[in-house]
């Protein structure tokens, strides 16, 4: 990229300069300004945004086998602490995370955000949405048998939701 910019500037400067006219000066100035603007736009566009690594929520399973944490950018990392395997990264792009909770049998992780989802850490599939109604689920807790989840949503409604069907 730098070579092509240098070549464009060299071409402009090597133009026949026997008679310096106001029109030619203006054209050269505008061309150099346009090249500078393009370089600046390319530079600004190529800078990557800083990676946010702050953890916004953490959940630990009942026996301590599973640990889940989420960053403010929406990445959830799940560690299998018993096996010591590499952590799994999952995406839950349904808004800011409000809560994470493992079920009593440790097979599911409930995820509360703009929508409500569940994730099975032992399976390779991504999270499954229980609710995609953008009601901003603030809290999620499993029942003792793990079949329903208790949620409090943005409008302040407390509901119990079946984890299989998503029905209230």
C-alpha positions as CSV (number, residue, x, y, z in Angstrom):
1,X,0.0,0.0,0.0
2,X,2.8,2.4,0.9
3,X,4.5,1.7,-2.5
4,X,1.3,2.6,-4.4
5,X,0.9,5.8,-2.5
6,X,4.5,6.8,-3.1
7,X,4.1,6.0,-6.8
8,X,1.0,8.2,-7.0
9,X,2.8,11.1,-5.3
10,X,5.8,10.7,-7.5
11,X,3.6,10.7,-10.6
12,X,1.9,13.9,-9.5
13,X,5.3,15.6,-8.8
14,X,6.8,14.5,-12.1
15,X,4.1,16.1,-14.1
16,X,5.3,18.7,-16.5
17,X,5.9,21.7,-14.3
18,X,7.2,24.1,-17.0
19,X,4.5,26.6,-16.4
20,X,3.0,26.7,-12.9
21,X,-0.7,27.7,-13.4
22,X,-3.2,28.2,-10.6
23,X,-5.3,25.4,-12.0
24,X,-2.5,22.9,-12.0
25,X,-1.5,23.9,-8.4
26,X,-5.1,23.5,-7.2
27,X,-5.4,20.0,-8.9
28,X,-2.1,18.9,-7.4
29,X,-3.1,20.1,-3.9
30,X,-6.5,18.4,-4.2
31,X,-4.9,15.1,-5.4
32,X,-2.4,15.1,-2.5
33,X,-5.3,15.9,-0.1
34,X,-7.3,13.0,-1.5
35,X,-4.4,10.6,-1.1
36,X,-3.8,11.8,2.5
37,X,-7.5,11.3,3.3
38,X,-7.5,7.8,1.8
39,X,-4.4,6.9,3.8
40,X,-6.0,8.2,7.0
41,X,-9.3,6.3,6.3
42,X,-7.4,3.1,5.7
43,X,-5.4,3.6,8.8
44,X,-8.4,4.3,11.0
45,X,-10.4,1.4,9.5
46,X,-7.5,-1.1,10.0
47,X,-7.2,-0.5,13.7
48,X,-9.0,-3.2,15.6
49,X,-11.1,-2.3,18.6
50,X,-9.5,-3.3,21.9
51,X,-10.7,-6.7,23.2
52,X,-12.7,-6.4,26.3
53,X,-11.7,-9.1,28.8
54,X,-13.7,-8.0,31.8
55,X,-15.7,-10.8,33.3
56,X,-19.3,-9.7,33.9
57,X,-20.7,-12.9,35.4
58,X,-19.5,-16.2,36.8
59,X,-21.4,-19.5,37.6
60,X,-20.0,-22.6,39.4
61,X,-21.8,-25.9,39.3
62,X,-23.0,-27.6,42.5
63,X,-20.0,-30.0,42.7
64,X,-17.5,-27.5,41.2
65,X,-17.1,-29.6,38.0
66,X,-18.1,-26.8,35.7
67,X,-17.2,-23.1,35.7
68,X,-18.7,-20.6,33.4
69,X,-17.8,-16.9,32.9
70,X,-18.9,-14.3,30.4
71,X,-17.2,-11.2,29.2
72,X,-19.0,-8.0,28.4
73,X,-18.6,-8.7,24.7
74,X,-20.9,-11.7,24.9
75,X,-18.4,-14.6,24.9
76,X,-19.1,-17.3,27.4
77,X,-16.3,-19.6,28.4
78,X,-17.0,-22.9,30.1
79,X,-14.4,-25.0,31.8
80,X,-14.6,-28.6,32.7
81,X,-12.6,-28.5,35.9
82,X,-12.6,-32.2,36.5
83,X,-11.2,-33.3,33.1
84,X,-8.9,-30.3,32.7
85,X,-9.7,-30.0,29.0
86,X,-9.4,-26.8,27.1
87,X,-12.3,-24.4,27.8
88,X,-15.1,-24.0,25.4
89,X,-16.1,-20.6,24.0
90,X,-19.7,-20.1,23.1
91,X,-21.5,-17.0,21.8
92,X,-24.8,-15.7,23.2
93,X,-25.3,-12.5,21.2
94,X,-28.8,-11.9,22.7
95,X,-27.8,-8.7,24.5
96,X,-25.9,-8.0,27.7
97,X,-25.6,-11.0,30.0
98,X,-27.6,-10.6,33.2
99,X,-27.2,-14.1,34.9
100,X,-25.7,-17.6,34.5
101,X,-26.9,-20.6,36.5
102,X,-26.1,-24.3,36.3
103,X,-28.9,-26.8,36.9
104,X,-28.9,-29.1,39.9
105,X,-27.8,-32.1,37.8
106,X,-25.0,-29.9,36.2
107,X,-26.0,-30.9,32.6
108,X,-27.4,-27.4,31.7
109,X,-26.3,-23.8,32.0
110,X,-29.1,-21.3,31.9
111,X,-28.2,-17.9,30.3
112,X,-30.3,-14.8,30.9
113,X,-29.9,-11.8,28.7
114,X,-32.2,-9.9,26.4
115,X,-33.4,-13.5,25.6
116,X,-33.3,-16.7,27.6
117,X,-31.2,-19.7,26.6
118,X,-29.8,-22.9,27.9
119,X,-26.5,-24.6,27.0
120,X,-25.5,-28.3,27.6
121,X,-21.7,-28.1,28.3
122,X,-21.2,-31.8,27.6
123,X,-22.5,-31.4,24.0
124,X,-20.9,-29.7,21.2
125,X,-24.0,-27.7,20.1
126,X,-24.4,-24.0,20.9
127,X,-27.0,-22.6,23.2
128,X,-30.7,-23.2,22.6
129,X,-33.1,-20.3,23.0
130,X,-36.0,-20.9,25.4
131,X,-37.4,-17.5,24.8
132,X,-36.5,-15.0,22.1
133,X,-38.9,-12.3,23.0
134,X,-36.4,-9.6,24.1
135,X,-37.9,-9.2,27.5
136,X,-34.5,-8.7,29.1
137,X,-34.3,-11.6,31.6
138,X,-32.5,-10.4,34.6
139,X,-32.4,-13.5,36.9
140,X,-32.6,-17.2,36.2
141,X,-32.7,-20.1,38.7
142,X,-33.4,-23.8,38.2
143,X,-36.0,-25.6,40.2
144,X,-34.8,-28.4,42.5
145,X,-35.6,-31.1,39.9
146,X,-34.1,-29.0,37.1
147,X,-37.2,-29.2,34.9
148,X,-38.2,-25.5,35.2
149,X,-36.4,-22.2,35.5
150,X,-37.6,-19.2,37.5
151,X,-36.9,-15.9,35.8
152,X,-37.5,-12.3,36.4
153,X,-37.7,-10.3,33.3
154,X,-37.3,-6.6,32.5
155,X,-41.0,-5.6,33.0
156,X,-40.6,-7.2,36.5
157,X,-42.7,-10.3,35.8
158,X,-41.7,-13.4,37.7
159,X,-42.3,-16.6,35.7
160,X,-41.5,-20.3,35.8
161,X,-40.6,-21.7,32.4
162,X,-40.4,-25.3,31.3
163,X,-36.8,-25.9,30.2
164,X,-38.0,-28.3,27.4
165,X,-40.7,-26.3,25.7
166,X,-40.2,-22.8,26.9
167,X,-43.9,-22.6,28.0
168,X,-44.8,-20.6,31.1
